[in-house]
Amino acid sequence: MEKENFTILIIEDQKFCTDLFRAAFGQYHILMAHHGSEGLEIYQRHRPDIVFLDIGLPDLSGFEVLEKLRLFDAHARIVMLSAMNNGAYVKRCKTLGAMGFLTKPYQKDYIQHYIEQVEAK
């Protein structure tokens, strides 16, 4: 799959984080949402290849968005993001079906690892 045809959705309310993500992964088709409800709408319209989803969003929690995304698409590939490396968060994310969990500040190599896992399928 060509990188520009591979779609990534980032649901993250901190503009600084989304700007860094876009700069690091601009070779891909990137969609951005700053609220959970906006991310849900974008997912339904575009069915991205992978979603990076922040837990702390202003309208819905990342957990709520994850649950709703699973209802739309049981096979959605979702990586959760959080500023807190909390074991309970990690466990809950995995229980809800996330493929992974990354702690801020994000490391490009870890993000790339998840992207490559999805690209390989």
NORDAKA-V261546 format. One record per pair of residues at least 12 apart in sequence whose C-alpha atoms are under 10 Angstrom apart, sorted by sequence separation. I is the first residue (numbers start at 1). J is the second residue. If there is no record, write none. Layout:
i:I j:J
i:I j:J
//
This chain:
i:10 j:22
i:18 j:30
i:31 j:43
i:39 j:51
i:53 j:65
i:54 j:66
i:66 j:78
i:81 j:93
i:89 j:101
i:90 j:102
i:18 j:31
i:19 j:32
i:53 j:66
i:66 j:79
i:80 j:93
i:90 j:103
i:8 j:22
i:18 j:32
i:39 j:53
i:66 j:80
i:79 j:93
i:80 j:94
i:100 j:114
i:18 j:33
i:31 j:46
i:51 j:66
i:78 j:93
i:79 j:94
i:99 j:114
i:18 j:34
i:85 j:101
i:8 j:25
i:15 j:32
i:31 j:48
i:36 j:53
i:63 j:80
i:85 j:102
i:86 j:103
i:15 j:33
i:30 j:48
i:36 j:54
i:51 j:69
i:62 j:80
i:79 j:97
i:80 j:98
i:84 j:102
i:85 j:103
i:13 j:32
i:15 j:34
i:29 j:48
i:32 j:51
i:35 j:54
i:36 j:55
i:62 j:81
i:78 j:97
i:79 j:98
i:80 j:99
i:81 j:100
i:82 j:101
i:83 j:102
i:84 j:103
i:85 j:104
i:8 j:28
i:9 j:29
i:10 j:30
i:11 j:31
i:12 j:32
i:13 j:33
i:14 j:34
i:29 j:49
i:31 j:51
i:32 j:52
i:33 j:53
i:34 j:54
i:36 j:56
i:37 j:57
i:62 j:82
i:77 j:97
i:78 j:98
i:79 j:99
i:80 j:100
i:81 j:101
i:82 j:102
i:83 j:103
i:84 j:104
i:6 j:27
i:7 j:28
i:8 j:29
i:9 j:30
i:10 j:31
i:11 j:32
i:12 j:33
i:13 j:34
i:30 j:51
i:35 j:56
i:36 j:57
i:37 j:58
i:38 j:59
i:76 j:97
i:77 j:98
i:78 j:99
i:79 j:100
i:80 j:101
i:81 j:102
i:82 j:103
i:83 j:104
i:84 j:105
i:3 j:25
i:4 j:26
i:5 j:27
i:6 j:28
i:7 j:29
i:8 j:30
i:9 j:31
i:10 j:32
i:11 j:33
i:12 j:34
i:13 j:35
i:35 j:57
i:36 j:58
i:37 j:59
i:75 j:97
i:76 j:98
i:77 j:99
i:78 j:100
i:79 j:101
i:80 j:102
i:81 j:103
i:82 j:104
i:83 j:105
i:3 j:26
i:4 j:27
i:5 j:28
i:6 j:29
i:7 j:30
i:8 j:31
i:9 j:32
i:10 j:33
i:11 j:34
i:12 j:35
i:13 j:36
i:34 j:57
i:35 j:58
i:36 j:59
i:37 j:60
i:74 j:97
i:76 j:99
i:77 j:100
i:78 j:101
i:79 j:102
i:80 j:103
i:81 j:104
i:82 j:105
i:83 j:106
i:3 j:27
i:4 j:28
i:5 j:29
i:6 j:30
i:7 j:31
i:8 j:32
i:9 j:33
i:10 j:34
i:11 j:35
i:12 j:36
i:34 j:58
i:35 j:59
i:36 j:60
i:37 j:61
i:81 j:105
i:82 j:106
i:2 j:27
i:3 j:28
i:4 j:29
i:5 j:30
i:11 j:36
i:34 j:59
i:35 j:60
i:36 j:61
i:40 j:65
i:44 j:69
i:47 j:72
i:51 j:76
i:52 j:77
i:53 j:78
i:54 j:79
i:55 j:80
i:56 j:81
i:81 j:106
i:2 j:28
i:3 j:29
i:4 j:30
i:11 j:37
i:35 j:61
i:36 j:62
i:39 j:65
i:40 j:66
i:43 j:69
i:47 j:73
i:50 j:76
i:51 j:77
i:52 j:78
i:53 j:79
i:54 j:80
i:55 j:81
i:56 j:82
i:63 j:89
i:67 j:93
i:70 j:96
i:11 j:38
i:12 j:39
i:35 j:62
i:36 j:63
i:37 j:64
i:49 j:76
i:50 j:77
i:51 j:78
i:52 j:79
i:53 j:80
i:54 j:81
i:55 j:82
i:56 j:83
i:66 j:93
i:70 j:97
i:11 j:39
i:36 j:64
i:37 j:65
i:40 j:68
i:41 j:69
i:44 j:72
i:48 j:76
i:49 j:77
i:50 j:78
i:51 j:79
i:52 j:80
i:53 j:81
i:54 j:82
i:55 j:83
i:56 j:84
i:69 j:97
i:70 j:98
i:10 j:39
i:11 j:40
i:36 j:65
i:40 j:69
i:43 j:72
i:44 j:73
i:47 j:76
i:48 j:77
i:49 j:78
i:50 j:79
i:51 j:80
i:52 j:81
i:53 j:82
i:54 j:83
i:55 j:84
i:63 j:92
i:67 j:96
i:9 j:39
i:35 j:65
i:36 j:66
i:39 j:69
i:43 j:73
i:63 j:93
i:66 j:96
i:67 j:97
i:11 j:42
i:37 j:68
i:62 j:93
i:66 j:97
i:67 j:98
i:11 j:43
i:36 j:68
i:40 j:72
i:64 j:96
i:66 j:98
i:79 j:111
i:9 j:42
i:43 j:76
i:63 j:96
i:9 j:43
i:55 j:89
i:8 j:43
i:63 j:98
i:79 j:114
i:78 j:114
i:79 j:115
i:9 j:46
i:77 j:114
i:8 j:46
i:9 j:47
i:10 j:48
i:55 j:93
i:77 j:115
i:7 j:46
i:8 j:47
i:9 j:48
i:7 j:47
i:8 j:48
i:9 j:49
i:10 j:50
i:11 j:51
i:12 j:52
i:13 j:53
i:14 j:54
i:77 j:117
i:7 j:48
i:8 j:49
i:9 j:50
i:10 j:51
i:11 j:52
i:12 j:53
i:13 j:54
i:77 j:118
i:6 j:48
i:7 j:49
i:8 j:50
i:9 j:51
i:10 j:52
i:11 j:53
i:12 j:54
i:13 j:55
i:14 j:56
i:5 j:48
i:6 j:49
i:7 j:50
i:8 j:51
i:9 j:52
i:10 j:53
i:11 j:54
i:12 j:55
i:13 j:56
i:14 j:57
i:5 j:49
i:6 j:50
i:7 j:51
i:8 j:52
i:9 j:53
i:10 j:54
i:11 j:55
i:12 j:56
i:13 j:57
i:12 j:57
i:13 j:58
i:53 j:98
i:11 j:57
i:12 j:58
i:13 j:59
i:52 j:98
i:51 j:98
i:54 j:101
i:51 j:99
i:52 j:100
i:53 j:101
i:54 j:102
i:50 j:99
i:52 j:101
i:53 j:102
i:54 j:103
i:12 j:62
i:52 j:102
i:54 j:104
i:11 j:62
i:11 j:65
i:52 j:111
i:52 j:114
i:50 j:114
i:51 j:115
i:50 j:115
i:49 j:115
i:10 j:78
i:50 j:118
i:9 j:78
i:10 j:79
i:11 j:80
i:12 j:81
i:49 j:118
i:50 j:119
i:11 j:81
i:12 j:82
i:49 j:119
i:10 j:81
i:25 j:108
i:24 j:108
i:21 j:106
i:20 j:106
i:21 j:107
i:25 j:111
i:17 j:104
i:21 j:108
i:24 j:111
i:25 j:112
i:17 j:105
i:20 j:108
i:24 j:112
i:17 j:106
i:21 j:111
i:8 j:115
i:7 j:115
i:6 j:115
i:6 j:118
i:6 j:119
i:3 j:119
i:2 j:119
i:1 j:119
i:1 j:120
i:1 j:121
//
